[in-house]
Amino acid sequence: MKRYTDDFKASIIKMHTEEKRSVRSLSEEYAVSPASIHNWIKDAKSVELDDGTEVISKEFKKLQKENQRLKEKLKILKATAVLSGKR
């Protein structure tokens, strides 16, 4: 699997969004699969949080996973505290 730099991905996204280049033309010119370009575009879209700040979709997904992991950890800690308090 070929790896692309973040700068390369950003330039492809910029050409698509600002220059209105089609995914197909970019795919053919730069030898990148259309699916990869679509994923880069999707990941680069921004999401507005409740406090008004914006993060890119990829970062938002990462934050959601971290939040879920922390919730599970807190649940375990609470259960541990309850069990240790009964001794």
Gaussian input, Z-matrix of N, CA and C with variables (Angstrom, degrees):
# hf/3-21g

backbone

0 1
 N
 C     1     B1
 C     2     B2     1     A1
 N     3     B3     2     A2     1     D1
 C     4     B4     3     A3     2     D2
 C     5     B5     4     A4     3     D3
 N     6     B6     5     A5     4     D4
 C     7     B7     6     A6     5     D5
 C     8     B8     7     A7     6     D6
 N     9     B9     8     A8     7     D7
 C    10    B10     9     A9     8     D8
 C    11    B11    10    A10     9     D9
 N    12    B12    11    A11    10    D10
 C    13    B13    12    A12    11    D11
 C    14    B14    13    A13    12    D12
 N    15    B15    14    A14    13    D13
 C    16    B16    15    A15    14    D14
 C    17    B17    16    A16    15    D15
 N    18    B18    17    A17    16    D16
 C    19    B19    18    A18    17    D17
 C    20    B20    19    A19    18    D18
 N    21    B21    20    A20    19    D19
 C    22    B22    21    A21    20    D20
 C    23    B23    22    A22    21    D21
 N    24    B24    23    A23    22    D22
 C    25    B25    24    A24    23    D23
 C    26    B26    25    A25    24    D24
 N    27    B27    26    A26    25    D25
 C    28    B28    27    A27    26    D26
 C    29    B29    28    A28    27    D27
 N    30    B30    29    A29    28    D28
 C    31    B31    30    A30    29    D29
 C    32    B32    31    A31    30    D30
 N    33    B33    32    A32    31    D31
 C    34    B34    33    A33    32    D32
 C    35    B35    34    A34    33    D33
 N    36    B36    35    A35    34    D34
 C    37    B37    36    A36    35    D35
 C    38    B38    37    A37    36    D36
 N    39    B39    38    A38    37    D37
 C    40    B40    39    A39    38    D38
 C    41    B41    40    A40    39    D39
 N    42    B42    41    A41    40    D40
 C    43    B43    42    A42    41    D41
 C    44    B44    43    A43    42    D42
 N    45    B45    44    A44    43    D43
 C    46    B46    45    A45    44    D44
 C    47    B47    46    A46    45    D45
 N    48    B48    47    A47    46    D46
 C    49    B49    48    A48    47    D47
 C    50    B50    49    A49    48    D48
 N    51    B51    50    A50    49    D49
 C    52    B52    51    A51    50    D50
 C    53    B53    52    A52    51    D51
 N    54    B54    53    A53    52    D52
 C    55    B55    54    A54    53    D53
 C    56    B56    55    A55    54    D54
 N    57    B57    56    A56    55    D55
 C    58    B58    57    A57    56    D56
 C    59    B59    58    A58    57    D57
 N    60    B60    59    A59    58    D58
 C    61    B61    60    A60    59    D59
 C    62    B62    61    A61    60    D60
 N    63    B63    62    A62    61    D61
 C    64    B64    63    A63    62    D62
 C    65    B65    64    A64    63    D63
 N    66    B66    65    A65    64    D64
 C    67    B67    66    A66    65    D65
 C    68    B68    67    A67    66    D66
 N    69    B69    68    A68    67    D67
 C    70    B70    69    A69    68    D68
 C    71    B71    70    A70    69    D69
 N    72    B72    71    A71    70    D70
 C    73    B73    72    A72    71    D71
 C    74    B74    73    A73    72    D72
 N    75    B75    74    A74    73    D73
 C    76    B76    75    A75    74    D74
 C    77    B77    76    A76    75    D75
 N    78    B78    77    A77    76    D76
 C    79    B79    78    A78    77    D77
 C    80    B80    79    A79    78    D78
 N    81    B81    80    A80    79    D79
 C    82    B82    81    A81    80    D80
 C    83    B83    82    A82    81    D81
 N    84    B84    83    A83    82    D82
 C    85    B85    84    A84    83    D83
 C    86    B86    85    A85    84    D84
 N    87    B87    86    A86    85    D85
 C    88    B88    87    A87    86    D86
 C    89    B89    88    A88    87    D87
 N    90    B90    89    A89    88    D88
 C    91    B91    90    A90    89    D89
 C    92    B92    91    A91    90    D90
 N    93    B93    92    A92    91    D91
 C    94    B94    93    A93    92    D92
 C    95    B95    94    A94    93    D93
 N    96    B96    95    A95    94    D94
 C    97    B97    96    A96    95    D95
 C    98    B98    97    A97    96    D96
 N    99    B99    98    A98    97    D97
 C   100   B100    99    A99    98    D98
 C   101   B101   100   A100    99    D99
 N   102   B102   101   A101   100   D100
 C   103   B103   102   A102   101   D101
 C   104   B104   103   A103   102   D102
 N   105   B105   104   A104   103   D103
 C   106   B106   105   A105   104   D104
 C   107   B107   106   A106   105   D105
 N   108   B108   107   A107   106   D106
 C   109   B109   108   A108   107   D107
 C   110   B110   109   A109   108   D108
 N   111   B111   110   A110   109   D109
 C   112   B112   111   A111   110   D110
 C   113   B113   112   A112   111   D111
 N   114   B114   113   A113   112   D112
 C   115   B115   114   A114   113   D113
 C   116   B116   115   A115   114   D114
 N   117   B117   116   A116   115   D115
 C   118   B118   117   A117   116   D116
 C   119   B119   118   A118   117   D117
 N   120   B120   119   A119   118   D118
 C   121   B121   120   A120   119   D119
 C   122   B122   121   A121   120   D120
 N   123   B123   122   A122   121   D121
 C   124   B124   123   A123   122   D122
 C   125   B125   124   A124   123   D123
 N   126   B126   125   A125   124   D124
 C   127   B127   126   A126   125   D125
 C   128   B128   127   A127   126   D126
 N   129   B129   128   A128   127   D127
 C   130   B130   129   A129   128   D128
 C   131   B131   130   A130   129   D129
 N   132   B132   131   A131   130   D130
 C   133   B133   132   A132   131   D131
 C   134   B134   133   A133   132   D132
 N   135   B135   134   A134   133   D133
 C   136   B136   135   A135   134   D134
 C   137   B137   136   A136   135   D135
 N   138   B138   137   A137   136   D136
 C   139   B139   138   A138   137   D137
 C   140   B140   139   A139   138   D138
 N   141   B141   140   A140   139   D139
 C   142   B142   141   A141   140   D140
 C   143   B143   142   A142   141   D141
 N   144   B144   143   A143   142   D142
 C   145   B145   144   A144   143   D143
 C   146   B146   145   A145   144   D144
 N   147   B147   146   A146   145   D145
 C   148   B148   147   A147   146   D146
 C   149   B149   148   A148   147   D147
 N   150   B150   149   A149   148   D148
 C   151   B151   150   A150   149   D149
 C   152   B152   151   A151   150   D150
 N   153   B153   152   A152   151   D151
 C   154   B154   153   A153   152   D152
 C   155   B155   154   A154   153   D153
 N   156   B156   155   A155   154   D154
 C   157   B157   156   A156   155   D155
 C   158   B158   157   A157   156   D156
 N   159   B159   158   A158   157   D157
 C   160   B160   159   A159   158   D158
 C   161   B161   160   A160   159   D159
 N   162   B162   161   A161   160   D160
 C   163   B163   162   A162   161   D161
 C   164   B164   163   A163   162   D162
 N   165   B165   164   A164   163   D163
 C   166   B166   165   A165   164   D164
 C   167   B167   166   A166   165   D165
 N   168   B168   167   A167   166   D166
 C   169   B169   168   A168   167   D167
 C   170   B170   169   A169   168   D168
 N   171   B171   170   A170   169   D169
 C   172   B172   171   A171   170   D170
 C   173   B173   172   A172   171   D171
 N   174   B174   173   A173   172   D172
 C   175   B175   174   A174   173   D173
 C   176   B176   175   A175   174   D174
 N   177   B177   176   A176   175   D175
 C   178   B178   177   A177   176   D176
 C   179   B179   178   A178   177   D177
 N   180   B180   179   A179   178   D178
 C   181   B181   180   A180   179   D179
 C   182   B182   181   A181   180   D180
 N   183   B183   182   A182   181   D181
 C   184   B184   183   A183   182   D182
 C   185   B185   184   A184   183   D183
 N   186   B186   185   A185   184   D184
 C   187   B187   186   A186   185   D185
 C   188   B188   187   A187   186   D186
 N   189   B189   188   A188   187   D187
 C   190   B190   189   A189   188   D188
 C   191   B191   190   A190   189   D189
 N   192   B192   191   A191   190   D190
 C   193   B193   192   A192   191   D191
 C   194   B194   193   A193   192   D192
 N   195   B195   194   A194   193   D193
 C   196   B196   195   A195   194   D194
 C   197   B197   196   A196   195   D195
 N   198   B198   197   A197   196   D196
 C   199   B199   198   A198   197   D197
 C   200   B200   199   A199   198   D198
 N   201   B201   200   A200   199   D199
 C   202   B202   201   A201   200   D200
 C   203   B203   202   A202   201   D201
 N   204   B204   203   A203   202   D202
 C   205   B205   204   A204   203   D203
 C   206   B206   205   A205   204   D204
 N   207   B207   206   A206   205   D205
 C   208   B208   207   A207   206   D206
 C   209   B209   208   A208   207   D207
 N   210   B210   209   A209   208   D208
 C   211   B211   210   A210   209   D209
 C   212   B212   211   A211   210   D210
 N   213   B213   212   A212   211   D211
 C   214   B214   213   A213   212   D212
 C   215   B215   214   A214   213   D213
 N   216   B216   215   A215   214   D214
 C   217   B217   216   A216   215   D215
 C   218   B218   217   A217   216   D216
 N   219   B219   218   A218   217   D217
 C   220   B220   219   A219   218   D218
 C   221   B221   220   A220   219   D219
 N   222   B222   221   A221   220   D220
 C   223   B223   222   A222   221   D221
 C   224   B224   223   A223   222   D222
 N   225   B225   224   A224   223   D223
 C   226   B226   225   A225   224   D224
 C   227   B227   226   A226   225   D225
 N   228   B228   227   A227   226   D226
 C   229   B229   228   A228   227   D227
 C   230   B230   229   A229   228   D228
 N   231   B231   230   A230   229   D229
 C   232   B232   231   A231   230   D230
 C   233   B233   232   A232   231   D231
 N   234   B234   233   A233   232   D232
 C   235   B235   234   A234   233   D233
 C   236   B236   235   A235   234   D234
 N   237   B237   236   A236   235   D235
 C   238   B238   237   A237   236   D236
 C   239   B239   238   A238   237   D237
 N   240   B240   239   A239   238   D238
 C   241   B241   240   A240   239   D239
 C   242   B242   241   A241   240   D240
 N   243   B243   242   A242   241   D241
 C   244   B244   243   A243   242   D242
 C   245   B245   244   A244   243   D243
 N   246   B246   245   A245   244   D244
 C   247   B247   246   A246   245   D245
 C   248   B248   247   A247   246   D246
 N   249   B249   248   A248   247   D247
 C   250   B250   249   A249   248   D248
 C   251   B251   250   A250   249   D249
 N   252   B252   251   A251   250   D250
 C   253   B253   252   A252   251   D251
 C   254   B254   253   A253   252   D252
 N   255   B255   254   A254   253   D253
 C   256   B256   255   A255   254   D254
 C   257   B257   256   A256   255   D255
 N   258   B258   257   A257   256   D256
 C   259   B259   258   A258   257   D257
 C   260   B260   259   A259   258   D258

   B1=1.4504
   B2=1.5264
   B3=1.2974
   B4=1.4522
   B5=1.5259
   B6=1.3220
   B7=1.4709
   B8=1.5239
   B9=1.3237
   B10=1.4588
   B11=1.5211
   B12=1.3226
   B13=1.4659
   B14=1.5233
   B15=1.3220
   B16=1.4667
   B17=1.5254
   B18=1.3247
   B19=1.4730
   B20=1.5210
   B21=1.3313
   B22=1.4618
   B23=1.5241
   B24=1.3263
   B25=1.4690
   B26=1.5274
   B27=1.3407
   B28=1.4726
   B29=1.5223
   B30=1.3223
   B31=1.4685
   B32=1.5279
   B33=1.3228
   B34=1.4684
   B35=1.5310
   B36=1.3263
   B37=1.4722
   B38=1.5225
   B39=1.3277
   B40=1.4705
   B41=1.5317
   B42=1.3295
   B43=1.4644
   B44=1.5209
   B45=1.3072
   B46=1.4698
   B47=1.5240
   B48=1.3282
   B49=1.4656
   B50=1.5262
   B51=1.3178
   B52=1.4661
   B53=1.5198
   B54=1.3117
   B55=1.4627
   B56=1.5263
   B57=1.3284
   B58=1.4714
   B59=1.5327
   B60=1.3354
   B61=1.4567
   B62=1.5233
   B63=1.3049
   B64=1.4611
   B65=1.5199
   B66=1.3141
   B67=1.4590
   B68=1.5272
   B69=1.2922
   B70=1.4648
   B71=1.5307
   B72=1.3332
   B73=1.4663
   B74=1.5287
   B75=1.3336
   B76=1.4605
   B77=1.5261
   B78=1.3126
   B79=1.4574
   B80=1.5228
   B81=1.3024
   B82=1.4601
   B83=1.5242
   B84=1.3257
   B85=1.4675
   B86=1.5262
   B87=1.3397
   B88=1.4608
   B89=1.5322
   B90=1.3179
   B91=1.4664
   B92=1.5302
   B93=1.3283
   B94=1.4600
   B95=1.5190
   B96=1.3089
   B97=1.4585
   B98=1.5330
   B99=1.3215
   B100=1.4679
   B101=1.5272
   B102=1.3291
   B103=1.4669
   B104=1.5262
   B105=1.3312
   B106=1.4705
   B107=1.5225
   B108=1.3236
   B109=1.4668
   B110=1.5245
   B111=1.3308
   B112=1.4666
   B113=1.5323
   B114=1.3165
   B115=1.4732
   B116=1.5229
   B117=1.3306
   B118=1.4712
   B119=1.5265
   B120=1.3193
   B121=1.4747
   B122=1.5258
   B123=1.3203
   B124=1.4698
   B125=1.5297
   B126=1.3301
   B127=1.4640
   B128=1.5245
   B129=1.3287
   B130=1.4645
   B131=1.5331
   B132=1.3232
   B133=1.4664
   B134=1.5207
   B135=1.3150
   B136=1.4580
   B137=1.5268
   B138=1.3277
   B139=1.4597
   B140=1.5278
   B141=1.3269
   B142=1.4671
   B143=1.5218
   B144=1.3194
   B145=1.4579
   B146=1.5206
   B147=1.3308
   B148=1.4637
   B149=1.5180
   B150=1.3303
   B151=1.4668
   B152=1.5305
   B153=1.3355
   B154=1.4543
   B155=1.5196
   B156=1.3188
   B157=1.4609
   B158=1.5230
   B159=1.3162
   B160=1.4585
   B161=1.5168
   B162=1.3147
   B163=1.4594
   B164=1.5244
   B165=1.3226
   B166=1.4596
   B167=1.5222
   B168=1.3017
   B169=1.4595
   B170=1.5227
   B171=1.3186
   B172=1.4649
   B173=1.5268
   B174=1.3354
   B175=1.4659
   B176=1.5284
   B177=1.3450
   B178=1.4581
   B179=1.5274
   B180=1.3247
   B181=1.4660
   B182=1.5268
   B183=1.3223
   B184=1.4651
   B185=1.5294
   B186=1.3333
   B187=1.4612
   B188=1.5300
   B189=1.3210
   B190=1.4568
   B191=1.5298
   B192=1.3229
   B193=1.4677
   B194=1.5279
   B195=1.3233
   B196=1.4669
   B197=1.5260
   B198=1.3272
   B199=1.4527
   B200=1.5334
   B201=1.3243
   B202=1.4614
   B203=1.5246
   B204=1.3380
   B205=1.4621
   B206=1.5226
   B207=1.3350
   B208=1.4599
   B209=1.5217
   B210=1.3268
   B211=1.4649
   B212=1.5285
   B213=1.3368
   B214=1.4634
   B215=1.5283
   B216=1.3148
   B217=1.4632
   B218=1.5361
   B219=1.3347
   B220=1.4659
   B221=1.5265
   B222=1.3270
   B223=1.4634
   B224=1.5359
   B225=1.3209
   B226=1.4697
   B227=1.5218
   B228=1.3207
   B229=1.4654
   B230=1.5262
   B231=1.3222
   B232=1.4601
   B233=1.5228
   B234=1.3323
   B235=1.4612
   B236=1.5212
   B237=1.3182
   B238=1.4537
   B239=1.5246
   B240=1.3234
   B241=1.4610
   B242=1.5230
   B243=1.3064
   B244=1.4640
   B245=1.5302
   B246=1.3128
   B247=1.4717
   B248=1.5213
   B249=1.3049
   B250=1.4665
   B251=1.5371
   B252=1.3157
   B253=1.4490
   B254=1.5194
   B255=1.3273
   B256=1.4695
   B257=1.5116
   B258=1.2916
   B259=1.4714
   B260=1.4756
   A1=108.70
   A2=115.99
   A3=121.39
   A4=110.49
   A5=116.28
   A6=122.20
   A7=109.15
   A8=115.68
   A9=121.60
   A10=109.18
   A11=115.88
   A12=119.86
   A13=109.67
   A14=115.09
   A15=120.16
   A16=110.73
   A17=116.90
   A18=120.43
   A19=111.50
   A20=115.79
   A21=119.87
   A22=110.54
   A23=115.89
   A24=120.48
   A25=110.69
   A26=115.83
   A27=120.33
   A28=110.92
   A29=117.02
   A30=118.99
   A31=111.06
   A32=117.26
   A33=120.77
   A34=109.50
   A35=116.83
   A36=121.50
   A37=110.14
   A38=116.47
   A39=121.17
   A40=111.04
   A41=116.19
   A42=119.09
   A43=110.76
   A44=116.33
   A45=119.84
   A46=111.51
   A47=116.93
   A48=119.63
   A49=113.39
   A50=117.31
   A51=119.78
   A52=113.43
   A53=116.51
   A54=119.97
   A55=112.39
   A56=115.67
   A57=122.67
   A58=112.39
   A59=116.14
   A60=120.56
   A61=108.47
   A62=117.21
   A63=120.73
   A64=110.23
   A65=114.93
   A66=120.74
   A67=109.24
   A68=115.90
   A69=120.57
   A70=111.33
   A71=117.80
   A72=120.17
   A73=111.28
   A74=116.55
   A75=120.15
   A76=110.56
   A77=116.00
   A78=121.38
   A79=111.24
   A80=116.11
   A81=120.62
   A82=111.84
   A83=116.81
   A84=120.58
   A85=112.67
   A86=117.35
   A87=120.88
   A88=113.61
   A89=117.12
   A90=122.90
   A91=112.64
   A92=114.29
   A93=122.10
   A94=106.74
   A95=117.15
   A96=119.18
   A97=110.26
   A98=116.47
   A99=119.91
   A100=111.72
   A101=117.26
   A102=120.68
   A103=110.75
   A104=116.92
   A105=120.34
   A106=110.51
   A107=116.15
   A108=120.04
   A109=110.31
   A110=117.17
   A111=120.18
   A112=110.88
   A113=117.06
   A114=120.72
   A115=110.95
   A116=117.77
   A117=120.51
   A118=110.69
   A119=115.40
   A120=119.95
   A121=109.77
   A122=116.24
   A123=121.15
   A124=110.78
   A125=116.42
   A126=120.80
   A127=112.75
   A128=116.96
   A129=120.70
   A130=112.82
   A131=117.95
   A132=119.97
   A133=109.47
   A134=115.50
   A135=118.87
   A136=111.49
   A137=114.35
   A138=123.03
   A139=106.48
   A140=116.58
   A141=119.73
   A142=109.39
   A143=115.44
   A144=121.51
   A145=110.28
   A146=116.61
   A147=121.50
   A148=112.74
   A149=117.04
   A150=119.77
   A151=112.92
   A152=117.29
   A153=121.38
   A154=114.78
   A155=117.88
   A156=119.93
   A157=109.91
   A158=114.94
   A159=119.89
   A160=109.99
   A161=115.44
   A162=122.23
   A163=107.36
   A164=115.82
   A165=118.05
   A166=109.33
   A167=115.76
   A168=122.26
   A169=112.27
   A170=116.37
   A171=120.44
   A172=110.61
   A173=117.10
   A174=121.38
   A175=110.42
   A176=116.90
   A177=121.36
   A178=110.66
   A179=116.51
   A180=120.74
   A181=110.40
   A182=116.26
   A183=121.11
   A184=109.88
   A185=117.13
   A186=121.30
   A187=111.53
   A188=117.20
   A189=120.86
   A190=110.96
   A191=116.91
   A192=120.75
   A193=110.47
   A194=116.29
   A195=120.52
   A196=110.61
   A197=116.68
   A198=121.73
   A199=110.51
   A200=116.86
   A201=120.79
   A202=110.90
   A203=116.63
   A204=120.90
   A205=110.51
   A206=117.03
   A207=120.90
   A208=111.75
   A209=117.63
   A210=120.91
   A211=110.32
   A212=116.00
   A213=119.67
   A214=110.81
   A215=116.82
   A216=121.46
   A217=110.15
   A218=116.77
   A219=121.40
   A220=110.55
   A221=116.67
   A222=121.26
   A223=110.44
   A224=115.60
   A225=120.27
   A226=110.45
   A227=117.22
   A228=120.95
   A229=111.59
   A230=116.90
   A231=120.45
   A232=110.73
   A233=116.54
   A234=120.36
   A235=110.94
   A236=116.26
   A237=121.42
   A238=110.26
   A239=116.93
   A240=120.85
   A241=110.99
   A242=117.31
   A243=122.14
   A244=109.14
   A245=116.58
   A246=120.18
   A247=111.85
   A248=118.40
   A249=120.41
   A250=110.88
   A251=117.68
   A252=121.48
   A253=112.68
   A254=117.12
   A255=121.26
   A256=112.90
   A257=118.86
   A258=121.69
   A259=111.72
   D1=131.07
   D2=-178.65
   D3=-81.29
   D4=138.02
   D5=178.30
   D6=-103.71
   D7=140.91
   D8=178.94
   D9=-119.21
   D10=145.45
   D11=179.72
   D12=-73.07
   D13=158.72
   D14=177.43
   D15=-63.04
   D16=-35.53
   D17=178.29
   D18=-63.98
   D19=-40.91
   D20=178.26
   D21=-63.69
   D22=-46.54
   D23=178.61
   D24=-59.11
   D25=-43.97
   D26=-179.63
   D27=-62.57
   D28=-38.33
   D29=-179.81
   D30=-68.59
   D31=-37.62
   D32=177.37
   D33=-64.62
   D34=-45.23
   D35=179.31
   D36=-61.41
   D37=-42.71
   D38=179.83
   D39=-62.07
   D40=-43.78
   D41=178.71
   D42=-62.73
   D43=-36.61
   D44=-179.97
   D45=-70.99
   D46=-45.73
   D47=-174.35
   D48=-81.95
   D49=-43.13
   D50=-175.18
   D51=-89.34
   D52=-37.93
   D53=-178.34
   D54=-94.97
   D55=-1.87
   D56=178.46
   D57=58.29
   D58=35.49
   D59=175.82
   D60=-77.46
   D61=142.46
   D62=179.64
   D63=-76.43
   D64=153.55
   D65=177.27
   D66=-60.56
   D67=-39.72
   D68=-178.83
   D69=-61.58
   D70=-47.72
   D71=-178.94
   D72=-64.73
   D73=-39.34
   D74=177.69
   D75=-65.79
   D76=-40.19
   D77=178.93
   D78=-60.77
   D79=-45.72
   D80=-179.32
   D81=-68.58
   D82=-42.98
   D83=-176.55
   D84=-68.88
   D85=-38.55
   D86=-174.14
   D87=-107.09
   D88=6.53
   D89=177.67
   D90=54.41
   D91=48.13
   D92=177.32
   D93=-121.27
   D94=140.48
   D95=-178.79
   D96=-66.67
   D97=144.35
   D98=177.26
   D99=-58.07
   D100=-35.56
   D101=179.62
   D102=-61.81
   D103=-40.62
   D104=178.41
   D105=-62.51
   D106=-45.69
   D107=-179.39
   D108=-62.68
   D109=-43.40
   D110=177.71
   D111=-59.68
   D112=-41.52
   D113=178.39
   D114=-64.32
   D115=-41.50
   D116=179.14
   D117=-62.65
   D118=-41.46
   D119=-179.89
   D120=-64.94
   D121=-44.87
   D122=179.92
   D123=-61.78
   D124=-44.54
   D125=-179.24
   D126=-66.96
   D127=-25.33
   D128=-176.97
   D129=-87.11
   D130=-10.78
   D131=179.30
   D132=-65.36
   D133=145.32
   D134=-177.96
   D135=-94.40
   D136=152.69
   D137=179.24
   D138=-124.50
   D139=131.35
   D140=178.10
   D141=-89.47
   D142=128.14
   D143=179.66
   D144=-85.23
   D145=170.18
   D146=-178.62
   D147=-58.74
   D148=-32.24
   D149=-178.35
   D150=-85.78
   D151=5.65
   D152=176.13
   D153=93.47
   D154=-10.03
   D155=178.06
   D156=-76.81
   D157=156.98
   D158=179.82
   D159=-117.71
   D160=139.77
   D161=174.34
   D162=-133.34
   D163=157.05
   D164=177.85
   D165=-74.38
   D166=155.77
   D167=-175.77
   D168=-54.46
   D169=-42.49
   D170=-179.06
   D171=-61.62
   D172=-42.62
   D173=179.03
   D174=-67.76
   D175=-37.31
   D176=178.71
   D177=-61.32
   D178=-43.88
   D179=178.29
   D180=-62.62
   D181=-39.83
   D182=178.52
   D183=-63.66
   D184=-42.24
   D185=178.58
   D186=-64.97
   D187=-38.49
   D188=178.02
   D189=-62.79
   D190=-43.26
   D191=179.11
   D192=-64.07
   D193=-42.99
   D194=179.18
   D195=-63.42
   D196=-41.27
   D197=178.92
   D198=-61.49
   D199=-44.05
   D200=179.00
   D201=-63.68
   D202=-41.81
   D203=179.10
   D204=-61.95
   D205=-42.11
   D206=179.90
   D207=-67.98
   D208=-36.40
   D209=177.00
   D210=-62.63
   D211=-42.72
   D212=179.21
   D213=-65.60
   D214=-39.74
   D215=178.71
   D216=-63.89
   D217=-42.14
   D218=178.92
   D219=-63.56
   D220=-40.04
   D221=178.53
   D222=-60.78
   D223=-43.19
   D224=178.67
   D225=-64.98
   D226=-43.30
   D227=179.85
   D228=-63.32
   D229=-39.85
   D230=178.09
   D231=-64.28
   D232=-42.95
   D233=178.57
   D234=-63.56
   D235=-39.83
   D236=178.50
   D237=-64.11
   D238=-41.57
   D239=179.76
   D240=-64.26
   D241=-39.42
   D242=179.39
   D243=-65.36
   D244=-45.54
   D245=-179.43
   D246=-66.72
   D247=-40.27
   D248=-178.51
   D249=-73.40
   D250=-23.35
   D251=178.45
   D252=-77.14
   D253=-18.46
   D254=-178.50
   D255=-87.70
   D256=-4.81
   D257=-177.96
   D258=-80.85

